[in-house]
Amino acid sequence: MVLSARATDKGVNRATAALFEIADTPAKMAALGEAGLIPFIASIGLFRTKAKNVIALSRLLVERHGGEVPLEREALQALPGVGRKTASVVLNELGVEPAIAVDTHVFRVSHRLDLSQASAPERVERDLMTKVPAQYLTRAHHWLILHGRYTCAARRPKCQACRVADLCPSRAIYTGA
C-alpha cells in the first residue's frame, strides 16, 4: 500500500512481482536496505521516498511488532509512509474495521453525487461513513473507485452509461440534460 500512492495498481504490481519473491517478510525487506530496494521500485513514482519509508517501516515492524502488521489504526498510522487512507484500506480489507478510503476517485464521485461537498478527504470519509448503509461499508470504497475510474471519469464522465445517472445532480453539467 505504501508503494501505491500516486501510482497505478498495474505499475505497482509489475514492479513488486520480483521484489516479493525475494523479500516477502518485513525482516527480508529491511535487510535489502534502500539501495537494494530501489532497483525493484524505480519504475514507480516517488521511488526514493517510498524506498526510505518501506525500509523504515519494515524495521519498525520487526522491532516493535514482531514482524507483524499492527491491526490498530494508531499503530498503523505511526509507520512511515502510512496515512489515514492506507490504514483504512488495511483495516477494511482485513475485516478489522469498516472504512472508506478516500482517494481521488472516491473524492470526485462523492462530490458529483452530492454525497459530500467537504474539501478534505477525512471529512469526505466522515460524510460517507454516515450515509452508506452499514452492510455496504466494507465494499463502498471499491465501488466508488471503480465507478470513478471507468464511468465517472475525471475529464469525460460516461453519463450515458452510468447506472445512477438519474440520481446524479451533476449529470446536467456533463450532458446538458
C-alpha positions as CSV (number, residue, x, y, z in Angstrom):
1,M,0.0,0.0,0.0
2,V,2.8,2.4,0.8
3,L,4.1,2.0,-2.8
4,S,0.7,2.7,-4.4
5,A,0.5,6.5,-3.6
6,R,0.5,8.4,-6.9
7,A,1.0,5.2,-8.9
8,T,-1.3,2.8,-10.7
9,D,-2.1,-0.6,-9.3
10,K,-0.8,-2.1,-12.6
11,G,2.6,-0.3,-12.2
12,V,3.0,-1.3,-8.6
13,N,2.1,-5.0,-9.3
14,R,4.5,-5.1,-12.1
15,A,7.3,-3.6,-10.0
16,T,6.7,-5.7,-6.9
17,A,6.3,-9.2,-8.5
18,A,10.1,-9.9,-8.5
19,L,10.6,-7.9,-5.2
20,F,8.2,-10.1,-3.2
21,E,9.8,-13.3,-4.5
22,I,13.0,-12.3,-2.5
23,A,11.6,-10.1,0.2
24,D,8.3,-11.5,1.4
25,T,8.7,-10.5,5.1
26,P,9.5,-7.2,6.9
27,A,12.8,-8.7,8.0
28,K,13.8,-9.6,4.5
29,M,12.7,-6.2,3.2
30,A,14.6,-4.4,5.9
31,A,17.7,-6.4,5.0
32,L,17.6,-5.2,1.4
33,G,18.1,-1.6,2.6
34,E,17.1,1.4,0.4
35,A,19.9,0.7,-2.1
36,G,18.7,-2.8,-2.6
37,L,15.0,-1.9,-2.8
38,I,15.4,1.0,-5.3
39,P,16.1,-1.2,-8.4
40,F,12.8,-3.0,-7.9
41,I,10.7,0.1,-7.5
42,A,12.4,2.6,-9.7
43,S,9.6,2.5,-12.2
44,I,7.1,3.7,-9.5
45,G,6.8,7.5,-8.9
46,L,8.5,8.9,-5.9
47,F,10.5,5.7,-5.6
48,R,13.3,7.2,-3.4
49,T,10.9,8.5,-0.7
50,K,9.0,5.2,-0.9
51,A,12.1,3.2,-0.6
52,K,13.1,5.2,2.5
53,N,9.6,4.7,4.0
54,V,9.4,1.0,3.2
55,I,12.7,0.2,4.8
56,A,12.0,2.3,7.9
57,L,8.5,0.8,8.3
58,S,9.9,-2.7,7.8
59,R,12.4,-2.2,10.5
60,L,9.7,-0.9,12.8
61,L,7.5,-3.8,12.1
62,V,10.3,-6.1,13.1
63,E,11.5,-4.1,16.2
64,R,8.1,-3.1,17.6
65,H,5.6,-5.5,16.2
66,G,7.4,-8.9,15.9
67,G,7.4,-8.7,12.1
68,E,3.6,-8.4,12.0
69,V,1.4,-5.6,10.7
70,P,-0.4,-4.0,13.6
71,L,-4.2,-4.0,13.4
72,E,-4.8,-0.8,15.2
73,R,-5.3,2.4,13.3
74,E,-3.0,4.5,15.5
75,A,-0.1,1.9,15.3
76,L,-0.5,1.7,11.5
77,Q,-0.5,5.4,11.0
78,A,2.6,5.7,13.2
79,L,4.5,3.8,10.5
80,P,6.5,5.8,7.9
81,G,4.5,6.4,4.7
82,V,1.2,5.2,6.2
83,G,-1.5,7.7,6.4
84,R,-5.2,7.5,7.0
85,K,-6.1,6.2,3.6
86,T,-3.6,3.4,3.7
87,A,-4.6,2.5,7.2
88,S,-8.2,2.5,6.2
89,V,-7.6,0.1,3.3
90,V,-5.6,-2.3,5.5
91,L,-8.1,-2.3,8.3
92,N,-11.1,-2.6,5.9
93,E,-9.6,-5.4,3.8
94,L,-8.6,-7.5,6.8
95,G,-12.1,-7.1,8.3
96,V,-10.8,-5.3,11.3
97,E,-12.8,-2.1,10.8
98,P,-15.2,-1.0,8.1
99,A,-13.7,2.0,6.4
100,I,-13.9,4.1,3.3
101,A,-10.5,5.0,2.0
102,V,-10.9,8.3,0.1
103,D,-8.7,8.6,-3.0
104,T,-9.1,10.9,-5.9
105,H,-11.8,8.7,-7.5
106,V,-13.9,8.4,-4.3
107,F,-13.4,12.2,-3.7
108,R,-14.6,13.1,-7.2
109,V,-17.6,10.7,-7.3
110,S,-18.7,11.7,-3.8
111,H,-18.8,15.4,-4.9
112,R,-20.5,14.7,-8.2
113,L,-23.2,12.6,-6.5
114,D,-23.5,15.2,-3.7
115,L,-22.7,12.6,-1.1
116,S,-20.2,15.1,0.3
117,Q,-19.0,18.6,-0.5
118,A,-16.2,18.6,2.0
119,S,-12.8,19.8,0.9
120,A,-10.7,17.4,3.0
121,P,-10.6,13.7,2.4
122,E,-11.1,13.0,6.1
123,R,-14.3,14.9,6.0
124,V,-15.5,13.2,2.9
125,E,-14.8,9.9,4.6
126,R,-16.8,11.0,7.6
127,D,-19.7,12.1,5.4
128,L,-19.7,8.8,3.5
129,M,-19.5,6.7,6.7
130,T,-22.7,8.3,7.9
131,K,-24.5,8.0,4.5
132,V,-23.5,4.5,3.3
133,P,-25.6,1.8,4.9
134,A,-23.6,-0.4,7.4
135,Q,-23.9,-3.6,5.3
136,Y,-22.1,-1.9,2.4
137,L,-19.4,-0.1,4.3
138,T,-16.7,-2.7,3.6
139,R,-17.2,-2.6,-0.2
140,A,-18.3,1.0,-0.8
141,H,-14.8,2.4,-1.4
142,H,-14.2,-0.3,-4.1
143,W,-17.4,0.5,-5.8
144,L,-16.8,4.3,-5.7
145,I,-13.2,3.8,-7.0
146,L,-14.4,1.6,-9.9
147,H,-17.2,3.9,-10.8
148,G,-14.8,6.8,-10.8
149,R,-12.2,5.0,-12.9
150,Y,-14.5,3.6,-15.5
151,T,-17.7,5.5,-15.6
152,C,-17.5,8.8,-13.7
153,A,-14.1,9.7,-15.1
154,A,-12.4,13.0,-14.3
155,R,-12.4,14.5,-17.8
156,R,-15.1,12.7,-19.7
157,P,-17.6,11.0,-17.5
158,K,-19.7,8.5,-19.3
159,C,-23.1,9.7,-18.1
160,Q,-24.9,7.8,-20.9
161,A,-23.6,4.5,-19.5
162,C,-24.0,5.4,-15.8
163,R,-26.3,3.3,-13.8
164,V,-27.0,6.1,-11.3
165,A,-27.3,9.0,-13.8
166,D,-31.0,9.5,-12.9
167,L,-29.9,10.2,-9.3
168,C,-26.9,12.3,-10.2
169,P,-27.1,16.1,-9.6
170,S,-24.0,16.7,-11.7
171,R,-25.3,14.9,-14.8
172,A,-26.6,18.1,-16.4
173,I,-23.2,19.7,-16.3
174,Y,-21.7,16.9,-18.4
175,T,-24.7,16.0,-20.7
176,G,-26.5,19.3,-21.0
177,A,-29.7,17.5,-19.9
